[in-house]
Amino acid sequence: MTETELTQKKTDQKTEQTTDAGTGPRTGARTGAQAGTPSPTTGSPDWSGVRRGPLQPGEWVRLVDAKGRRHNICLEEGKSFHTNRGGLSHDEIIGRQEGFTITSSSGGEYLVFRPLLNEFVVSMPRGAAVVYPKDAAQIVAMADIFPGARVVEAGAGSGALTCSLLRAVGPSGHVSSFERREEFAEVAERNVDQFFGGRHPAWQLTVADLVEALPATVEPGSVDRVVLDMLAPWECIDAVAEALTAGGIVVAYVATTTQLGKVVETLRAHGEFTEPQPWETLVRDWHVEGLAVRPGHKMNGHTGFLVTARRMAPGNKAPVKKRRPAPGAYGVDYEGPRPVGLAPQAAQVADPQQD
Ligand SMILES: C[S@@+](CC[C@H](N)C(=O)[O-])C[C@H]1O[C@@H](n2cnc3c(N)ncnc32)[C@H](O)[C@@H]1O
């Protein structure tokens, strides 16, 4: 990698970076290194993306100043990093164990650590919007992503979620990512390769539309988990059902209530998924200082909604919901897919607010 210095402003999380662009075929599947091969950068056969030992040239470190402002820099012998509190020599960082404070030429103090995965994904260059760590954690836990799992993901976007999925499945698993936009696929490749220090052996990236490419890429019934982070996940449900193994899980991540309604109803209408489980998470930090213990003032009010459902064995229908739908839920104004076995009178109930 050439001279690369990334500065992240805490307030707007805008990034600025120059890197060597990864070169590769323009389309088609791009697969990883062989399983068992250690990462060329970390030397680790677990491909966790974690580096240990003294800091080396070519590694990324994160500098955090007293006000919490973050700067990510790629270490290079003989180089300096210029801050508004003067310069910092890379040579004073190289060779040391992470977890120390360094002082710039004009007296600014900076904490030096290697970036964690959750720090890397919010500061890396973006093509498409990324899945934030709080939602990536939910996806890994609630979609039950396990070591050795065979996972399909679409779209790859900037590769943030891909990093969490690859870390969860490990080198013995398989993550097949689909991204229909070439320029986003290139961003994802650069980010994922940078995080793992080379091409993860469990990763295959296909530049194509999921619905078109999935049947040709995986055997029917061979996939354990499918993760959909895209504008119209409901368009993929038939292809996903074909790919998933019995008992497999689909999880969709969507930004709006309209998308959530459509994906839930499409899963219900398919008939061979269990009742979809939608939810969202809100994370609030706390200020803890002496007697001043209170919620923090800043909070990400909304990131997205998640929904999971399990694949029934082919030909087996999930039990129809016993409870009557809410009044008007499937009334005359409702135009989306209707649940299998919905009683006609339930569909006819008018919305009381319209009376
Ligand atoms: C919000 S981004 C995904 C972000 C990604 N999960 C991350 O964490 O970096 C959505 C992506 O889905 C891609 N996409 C949308 N529909 C698709 C489809 N049918 N097949 C493949 N990719 C698709 C878009 O091009 C876009 O890059």
The ligand as an SDF file (V2000), in Angstrom:
LIG
                    3D

 27 29  0  0  0  0  0  0  0  0999 V2000
  -26.8200   -0.6040    2.0380 C   0  0  0  0  0  0  0  0  0  0  0  0
  -25.7390   -1.3150    0.8880 S   0  0  0  0  0  0  0  0  0  0  0  0
  -25.0230   -2.7010    1.7180 C   0  0  0  0  0  0  0  0  0  0  0  0
  -24.0090   -2.3140    2.7630 C   0  0  0  0  0  0  0  0  0  0  0  0
  -23.2150   -3.4580    3.3200 C   0  0  0  0  0  0  0  0  0  0  0  0
  -24.0570   -4.4420    3.9790 N   0  0  0  0  0  0  0  0  0  0  0  0
  -22.1590   -2.9520    4.2830 C   0  0  0  0  0  0  0  0  0  0  0  0
  -22.2890   -3.1840    5.4990 O   0  0  0  0  0  0  0  0  0  0  0  0
  -21.1890   -2.3190    3.8440 O   0  0  0  0  0  0  0  0  0  0  0  0
  -26.8440   -2.0850   -0.2350 C   0  0  0  0  0  0  0  0  0  0  0  0
  -26.1360   -2.6730   -1.4360 C   0  0  0  0  0  0  0  0  0  0  0  0
  -26.9560   -3.6380   -2.0380 O   0  0  0  0  0  0  0  0  0  0  0  0
  -26.6890   -3.6420   -3.4210 C   0  0  0  0  0  0  0  0  0  0  0  0
  -27.8400   -4.3430   -4.0400 N   0  0  0  0  0  0  0  0  0  0  0  0
  -29.1270   -3.9280   -4.0890 C   0  0  0  0  0  0  0  0  0  0  0  0
  -29.9090   -4.8700   -4.6470 N   0  0  0  0  0  0  0  0  0  0  0  0
  -29.0930   -5.9060   -4.9780 C   0  0  0  0  0  0  0  0  0  0  0  0
  -29.3080   -7.1700   -5.5930 C   0  0  0  0  0  0  0  0  0  0  0  0
  -30.5310   -7.5550   -5.9840 N   0  0  0  0  0  0  0  0  0  0  0  0
  -28.2380   -7.9920   -5.7750 N   0  0  0  0  0  0  0  0  0  0  0  0
  -27.0050   -7.6040   -5.3830 C   0  0  0  0  0  0  0  0  0  0  0  0
  -26.7340   -6.4150   -4.7940 N   0  0  0  0  0  0  0  0  0  0  0  0
  -27.7640   -5.5770   -4.5830 C   0  0  0  0  0  0  0  0  0  0  0  0
  -26.5400   -2.1750   -3.7470 C   0  0  0  0  0  0  0  0  0  0  0  0
  -25.8380   -1.9740   -4.9530 O   0  0  0  0  0  0  0  0  0  0  0  0
  -25.7920   -1.6570   -2.5160 C   0  0  0  0  0  0  0  0  0  0  0  0
  -24.4160   -1.6590   -2.7120 O   0  0  0  0  0  0  0  0  0  0  0  0
  1  2  1  0
  2  3  1  0
  2 10  1  0
  3  4  1  0
  4  5  1  0
  5  6  1  0
  5  7  1  0
  7  8  2  0
  7  9  1  0
 10 11  1  0
 11 12  1  0
 11 26  1  0
 12 13  1  0
 13 14  1  0
 13 24  1  0
 14 15  1  0
 14 23  1  0
 15 16  2  0
 16 17  1  0
 17 18  1  0
 17 23  2  0
 18 19  1  0
 18 20  2  0
 20 21  1  0
 21 22  2  0
 22 23  1  0
 24 25  1  0
 24 26  1  0
 26 27  1  0
M  CHG  2   2   1   9  -1
M  END
$$$$
